[in-house]
Amino acid sequence: MIKYCVFCCLLCVFFCCTDSGEVRMSEKSNSQQVRLDSLIKRSGLRGLRTKERKKYLDTAYFISKKIKDDTIRSKYFTALSYRYYSNQNFKSFRELNYKTIRLSQRTNDTSRLAISYWDLGNYFCDHRFENDSAYYYYSKAQRLYSRIGNDLSSAKLLYNISRVKQRVKDYIGSEVALSKAIPVFKALDRDENLYNCYNNLGIASVGLAEFDEAIAYYDKALEYIPKKPLDVYKKIQNINNIGVVYKRQENFDKALEVYNKALGYDSVYYKFPKLYALLLNNSAHSRLKLKDTVGIARLFYRALRIRDSLGLRSDISVNKLHLSEFFAFKKDTSKALDYALGANKLAAELGDNESLLASYLLLADLDKEKGVEYAKMHINLSDSIQREERKIRNKFARIQFETEEIADRNKELSKQRYWISALLGVTVVIALLGWIIFSQRARNEALEFERMQQRANEEIFNLMLSQQSKLEEGSQREKKRISEELHDGVLGRMFGTRLTLGSLNDKDDAQSKKTRLLYLKELKSIEEEVRGISHELNNEMFNSEISYLTLVSALLEAQSVVTKFDYTVDSDFSIDWNLVSGDMKINIYRIIQEAVQNINKYAKAGKVTINFEKIQNSFVFSIHDNGIGFDVHATRKGIGLKNIHSRVTKLGGELDIISNKNEGTLIHIQVPFKILVNNEETV
């Protein structure tokens, strides 16, 4: 009962300590997350300098790396990588994005992995302008979202894919992607996303020269513009897009009407200066195409100044091209050539191939000396762009094909995994049944062995009892003989001597003295006879100690015949073998029997010594031989040594085997003495 209470107390202490440790770890984790959230929030405050934002983000990154939980660390890596991207720290963004991908793959966090691929697609799309890489990562993210059933994110990525396809003039591919996204956005009532999709369908239709369809898509897009003040920008932008379609159809009157409608919105210049400059430039260009040049130079210049102040270099290139056309129309070749060259240079710096091609055509018309050269440059660039676009479209097709092939392969692998799992399951069941049968058989064999061992122990005990009985019988006969000797011999002689000496007490003559001397010698003879009987009794009278040790000696005598060894059995006289339990005697006998058999098999010993001692409260016995010995650590334990160890363990004792090559072997066993005693708690 006391042991049980102590155990319960220790268990409570352990769980209390564990819970306390878990609480401390949880508190530390919460503290880290609170600080991280604060740092990330501060990095997004308005008015901060770039260095200050970077300092907050770098500190947050340093703290997040110490978070032990991979899932939480991945969450903060994702947030920080997005912040680094927003602050145009692309080196840190790429580093964190890479780590987030690896963490997400390791933790099987599909959602976080998809976000990381999405961010990487944005990086290649909007910063590096590498359309093939952008398409690759957008596609990977879209597949992941589709797999986990996140339809909204999957549709948004289809929209991004359509934008990338438009860049390389894969307008049909763009339409296909948008046609998959639109039903999702409709089902979720995502008006803003629907506006973007229909607007992009209009752009794709313009690219395919399907102008009526383009206008229909732009009109459809207008239906999804929410009635909010800030969304006026989208409405004006949509109207501008419709104007572009009419310009491409060379319906300049209609285009001018649309542009003027857009310019008629309240405070366009102040609210949306970039859009205002675009409308102004397009309106002036439409009037130029209609040969209405009155005041359009002022419109072109005003648009150019706005774009220059806003740093819109790509738009400046287009503006200069239109000014070049204007001055060419006015027959001012010098100015026209200057603006064309300026547009050409700026387009080349920006990698704006569309403006670059337009500038080559203008220069070919304006510069009579280099016209052929510019025409060739236009042809070469156009061919190069077409080859590059075709190459990228082929990459898109290959990525799509590989994706479908991977999907098919995954289906096939899923089937294979199913059959492998089924086969493995059957194998496991068979193996389990085999193990159960084998274990049961081994258990039955162990039980049978224990029964046989019990029977053998009973036989040995019966033999010991029989031997004890015979020894007791012999002892009783010997006692009876000695008793008869004492009664009939010694007592009779002593009685006769006592009577004779008694009769001589009153006599002092010479004869009496002589007679007395003879009877004194008789007393001495009787004394010698008593000493002899006593000595004989001491050496020959049997007791339980002599009987058990005799049994052990008999065992050694029988075994010594095999390898001709000498033996000695020593026992401490303080050991009362009458108190030793029968079970203990049997186990000691078995241990000695096993040890002597091993000596005969392996030791090549000439001398074997067995010693029994009582040391304080312990019973110690040892078996020593002077044989060849063995390496205790290197030698694999056989069943004999295992049996010895098992019996010592059963007795609650300790076993120590000391042996070295050519130095003999000592088996030393120590057992608490109270285990030996029959029906006793202590000695």
C-alpha positions, 0 to 999 in steps of 0.5 A: 500500500505504501509503495502504491501511494509513493508511486502515485505521488511520483506520477502526480509530480511528473505530470505536474512538472510536464504540464508546467513545462508545456505551459512555459513552452506555450507561453514562450511560443505565444509571446514570440507570436505576439511580438512577431505580429507586432513587428509585421504590423509596424513594418506596414505602417505608412510613412516609414522609410525603407530602412525602418521597414527592413529593420522590422522585417529582419527582426521578425525574420530572426525571431521566426527562425527560432520557432520550433513548430514547423507549421507556425514558422511556415506561416510567419515565413509566408507573411514575411516573404510577402512583406519583403516582396511588397517592399521590393526586397526581392533577395529576402523574398526569394530566400524566405519563399524557398524556405517556406516551400521546403517547410510546407513540403515537409509538413504536407501543408498544401495550402501554404505551398500553394500560396508560396507558388502563387507569390513566386508566380507573381514575382516572375510575372510582375518583376522579372517578366519571365512569362514561362516561369510565371505560368509554371508556378501559377499552374502549380499553385492552381493545381494544388488549390484545385486538389484541396477544393479551394475553388476561389483561389483556383479561379483567381490563378486561372485569371493570372494564367490568362494574363500571362498567355495574353502576353505571348499572344496565346489569346485562345489559351487565355480564353480557355483559362477565363472560361474555366474561372468565370463559372466559379466567380459567378457561383460565388458572386464575385463581381470584381473578379467577373469584371476582370475576366470579361475585361480580359476576354475583351482584350483577347478578342481584340488580339484575335481581331474579333472586334464585335465580340470584344465590345460585347465582352467590355459591355458585359464587364460594365455590368459587374462594376459595383456602384461605388465611388472608387469603382468609377476608375474601372468604368472609365478604363472600360470605356477607354478599352471600347474606344481602343476597339473602335480605333483598331476598326479604324472607326475613329469618329466612334472612338473619339465619341467614346474617349470624350465620354470618358473625359466627361466624368467629374474630375478625372484629371485630379482623381485619376491622372494616369488614366486622364493622360491615356484618354487625352493621348488616345483622343488626340490620336483619333483626331489626328487619324481624322485629320482634325489637327487643331489644338491636338499638339497641346493635348499630346504635350499635356499628356506627355507632361503628366506621364513624365511627372508620374514616371510612366516611361512606357506610356511616354514612349507611346506619346512620343510615337504619336507626336512623331506621327503628328509632326510627320503629318505636318511635314515637319520631318526633323521633329518627327524624326526626333520624337521617333528616335526618342521613342525608339531609344526609350522602348529599347531601354524598357524592352517594350517590343510593341513600341519598338516595332512601331518606332522602326516603321515610323523611322523607315518612313521618315529617314530616307537614308536608313529606311531600308535598315530600319525596315530590316530591323523591324522585320528581324525584331518581328520574326524574333518576337514571333519565334520567342512567343511561339517558343513560350507557347510551346513551353506552355503546351509542354507544361500543360501536357506534362501536367496532364501526364503527371495527373494520369500517372498519379491516377495509375500510381493511386491504383498501384498504391491501392493494390500494394496497400491491399496486398500489404494488408493481407501480408500483415494479417497473415504475418500476424496470424503466423506470429500469434500461432508461433507465439502460442506454440512457444508459450505452450512449449514454455509451459510444457518445459516448466511442467517438466522442470517442476516434475524434475524438481519434485523428483529431486526433492523426493530423492533428497527426502528419501536420502534424508530419511535414510540418513535419519534412519542410519542416525537413529540406529547409530544412536541406539547402538551408542545408547546400548554401548553407554548403558550396557558397557560404560554404565555397568562398569561405572556402577561396579567400580563405584560399589567397589570403591565405596566398600574400600572407603574405610580401609587403609591397608596395602591391599585396599590401596592396591585395589583402589589404584586398580579401580582408578585405572578402571575409571581412566579406561571408562573415561577413554571409552566415553571419549571414544564414543563421544568422538565417534558420535561427533564424526558419524552422527548425521544431521540435515547439513551433512545430508544436503552437503553429502548430496552435493558431494555425490553430484560432484563425485559422479561428474568428476568421473568424466574429466577426472577433476578433484573437488572440494565442498566447504560450508559455513557452520553458521548456516542452519540447513534445516531452515533453508527451504526445499525450493531454495535447495533445489535451485542451488542444486540445479545451479551447481549441476549446470555449472559442473556440466559446463566445466566438464564440457568446456573448462578442462579443469583439474580442480573444482571448489564449491563454497557456502558462506553466510555474510551478514544478512546474505547467503553466498555460494561460489563455484570456482574452477581452474580451467581455461576460462573464457571472455565473458563479454565476447562469448554469447550466452548459452542456455546453461548460463541463461538458466543459471541467471534465470534461477538467480533472478527467481531467488532475488539474488545477484550473479557475477561471473568472473573469467579470463583466458587461462585463469579459470572461472568464478561463479559468485552468487549472493542471495538475501538470507531471509529468502532462504528461510522456511516460514520466517520473515528474518533470520 
